[in-house]
Structure formats: C-alpha cells, structure tokens
Amino acid sequence: SLTMALAAGAALGGVFFAGLRWTVQRVPTASNPWLLLGASFIVRATLLVAGAILIGREDWRMLALYMVGFLLARFVSLWPTRRQLQQSNKPAKAPKESQPWT
C-alpha cells in the first residue's frame, strides 16, 4: 500500500503539472487571464489536497510517500523544460574577427 501512495502522488503530481503547463500556454490568449490562473490553481490545489487527505489519513508514512511521488512528478515534468532552456541559452559562436591590420 505504500507503493500505491507513491504512485498516487506521482499521478496527481503529473496531473498538477500538466494542468499548470496547459494554463501557462493559454494565458497569453485568454480573454480573462487572471480568472484562468485562479480557477486552474484552485482545481489543481483541490486535487492535491484531496489526494493527500485520502492517502495520508491512515498513516503518516503514506503521506510522506505521496509527497515524494509528487516531487518525482515535478522533476519528471520539468526535465524537458530544462533541456529546452539549456539548448536555447547556448551562446552562439562568435564570428571570427577580421584583423584589418594584418
């Protein structure tokens, strides 16, 4: 059952971060971005808290594994973003400077 707590944390964490990504992608074109951000946060936070209450009510170790699963989902969901940022921030090769005096 401890494995189920870890899996539940990872699954709900995946839903949380997928929802966050979906929200952030739609904010620039939303007619009311603050409403979108607020509603998205409330839904995502409610899912996480409900999962924590259901999982953690039996044993604190299950709650701890639920949180570990959530953190694993965070690292997994941020992995492609970090790779993309690292690739986009690579400095371009500077052109060789011509030296007019030689």
Helices and strands as residue ranges (DSSP letters): H 2-26, G 27-29, H 33-56, H 60-88
